[in-house]
């Protein structure tokens, strides 16, 4: 497997930290606090600049878990 090189768009730093965030959408999902919007993040460890990429939601089971934990 090839390891890709990372270069920060802002400071040209070479190290990053990957993460994930989930947010609510609009309408009924917002009212019920269903975090059905999933995003992947890539943050430069040097300057903190972060790129955010939309991902497909993990499915209905994640939404059910969100309802049960609210």
C-alpha positions as CSV (number, residue, x, y, z in Angstrom):
1,X,0.0,0.0,0.0
2,X,1.4,3.4,-0.9
3,X,1.7,6.0,1.8
4,X,0.6,9.4,0.5
5,X,2.4,12.5,1.4
6,X,0.5,15.3,3.2
7,X,1.3,19.0,2.7
8,X,-0.7,21.7,4.5
9,X,-2.3,24.2,2.1
10,X,-1.5,27.1,4.5
11,X,2.0,26.4,6.0
12,X,3.2,23.4,4.0
13,X,3.5,21.3,7.2
14,X,4.0,17.6,6.6
15,X,2.3,16.1,9.7
16,X,-1.4,15.8,10.2
17,X,-4.0,14.4,12.6
18,X,-7.1,12.8,11.2
19,X,-10.5,12.8,12.9
20,X,-14.2,12.7,12.5
21,X,-17.2,14.9,13.5
22,X,-20.9,14.3,13.4
23,X,-23.5,17.1,13.2
24,X,-27.3,17.4,13.0
25,X,-29.0,18.3,9.8
26,X,-32.0,20.5,9.4
27,X,-35.7,20.0,10.1
28,X,-36.8,17.0,12.3
29,X,-33.3,15.7,12.7
30,X,-32.3,19.0,14.2
31,X,-35.3,18.9,16.5
32,X,-34.5,15.4,17.7
33,X,-30.8,16.1,17.8
34,X,-30.0,13.2,15.3
35,X,-26.4,13.6,14.3
36,X,-26.8,12.1,10.8
37,X,-24.2,14.3,9.0
38,X,-20.8,12.7,9.1
39,X,-17.5,14.5,8.2
40,X,-13.9,13.4,8.1
41,X,-11.3,16.0,9.2
42,X,-7.6,16.4,8.4
43,X,-5.8,18.9,10.6
44,X,-2.2,20.2,10.3
45,X,-0.3,19.6,13.6
46,X,1.8,22.7,12.9
47,X,-0.7,25.4,12.3
48,X,-4.1,23.8,13.0
49,X,-5.6,24.4,9.6
50,X,-8.3,21.8,9.0
51,X,-9.9,20.4,5.9
52,X,-13.4,18.9,6.2
53,X,-14.7,16.2,3.9
54,X,-18.4,14.9,3.8
55,X,-18.8,11.2,4.3
56,X,-21.8,9.0,3.9
57,X,-23.7,8.5,7.1
58,X,-23.1,5.1,8.8
59,X,-26.7,4.1,8.5
60,X,-29.9,3.9,10.5
61,X,-28.3,2.1,13.5
62,X,-26.3,5.2,14.3
63,X,-29.4,7.3,14.3
64,X,-31.2,4.8,16.6
65,X,-28.2,5.0,19.0
66,X,-28.4,8.9,18.9
67,X,-32.1,8.7,19.9
68,X,-31.4,6.4,22.8
69,X,-28.6,8.4,24.2
70,X,-30.4,11.8,24.2
